Amino acid sequence: MPDGGAADVSAQEDSDSDGAPREPEILQRLDLAYEPPPGVGPGNATLDFYALPAEEARPLALLVHGGSWVGGDKANFATASPTFVRWWLDRGYQVAAVNFRLASPVGAGHEVGPKEQVLDIAFALAWLLQHAPELGIATDGVVALGYSSGAHLVALLGADGTYLEAAGLPEQVLAATVSLDVHAYDVPFARSLMVGSVVEQNIPLIEHLFGATEAEQLAASPIAFVEGWVAPAMLVSVDRSPEEVGSHGYIVSRCAARYAEALRAAGHRVETLHDSDETHASLAIGFGAPGDRVTEAVGAFLDTLP
C-alpha cells in the first residue's frame, strides 16, 4: 500500500448481539499524496481512499467535490452523508475522493482555473491506476462522479481527452461520468441564463474563472468537445420550478438538456434526470439512501455500462 494517510481500518464480518451479520468495515487510507502535474507543487494533491476487502480487483469510483471551484474538500463526501461512499462500495467499486488546486476568488489573481483543476484530477486518476495492484483497483471501468462545480469538472474530463492524455492515460479508461447539478456544460449559455436570475450575483465569478469572452468560456465547456470522444454521461439536475425562468431549477435543467441534446446529436450516450423534490444540498446529503430517486437512477445507469 502506498505510504501516507491513516492506517487501514481492520475489516472483519462479525455479528451483532442479535446474531445479524455486520456489514464489513470500510478500509480507509486518508490524505494519500498523489503525483501532481509537472511543475505543480504538492499542495492539494491528496486523496482519500475507501475500500471493502475483496478477492478480485474492483472498478474505481472517483469522487470530485464541489465548492464553486474556489472551495470544498474531498472529505465532504464522507461527512455530508453516511451513505454516499458506502453505496459505491456496496455496488462493487473501490472509492477515491480527490482534492485538487482551488481557484482564487474574484478579485485575486488567476493562477488556477477549471482547466488546471481537471488536469489535477487526471493526474490523481493516473496515480491511482499506477497503484492499482496494492489498492485492489481494476484498471478499466472507472466512473467519475462530480457534485456541483465538481460535476462540471468530471464532464470536462469525460469530454476533452487531452487531460487524460496529458496524464498518460487512454481516453477509454473512463467508463462513464455522473454530473450532479451544475450549469457549466456550455458556459456562455449558462451565463446568459444567469442574467436577471436568482444567481445573477455569481456572474463575476464565472467570468473570473472562465474568462469574459465566449471563446475563453468555451475552452472549458464540455459542449465544445462533443465532436470527439466522450464518455457515457449521466446529467442530474434538481430543484423546484424548472419551468420558472430565472430559478435554479430552470437554469440547471435547461443547461443539462442543452448539453444532452448536443451529445445525442454527435452520437454519444447520455442520460438525464431532473428531480424537483431535491435541492442542491439535499441531493448530496441523501445520495445512497434507500428509496432516493437520484441514487436509483444513477444505479440504473451504471447497470447499463459494459
Buried (B, 14 or more C-beta within 10 A) or exposed (E): BBEEBEEBEEBEEEEEEEEEEEEBBBBBBBBBBBBBBEEBEEEBBBBBBBBBBEEEBBBBBBBBBBBBBBEBBBBBBBEBBEBBBBBBBEBBBBBBBBBBBBBBEBEEEEEBBBBBBBBBBBBBBBBBBBBBEEBBBBBBBBBBBBBBBBBBBBBBBBBBBBBBEBBEBEBEBBBBBBBBBBBBBBBBBBBEBBEEBBBEEBBEBBBBBBBEEEEBBBBBBBBBBBEEBBBBBBBBBBBBEBEEEBBBBBBBBBBBBBBBBBBEEBEBBBBBBBBBEBBBEBBBBBBBBEEBBBBEBBEEBBEEEE
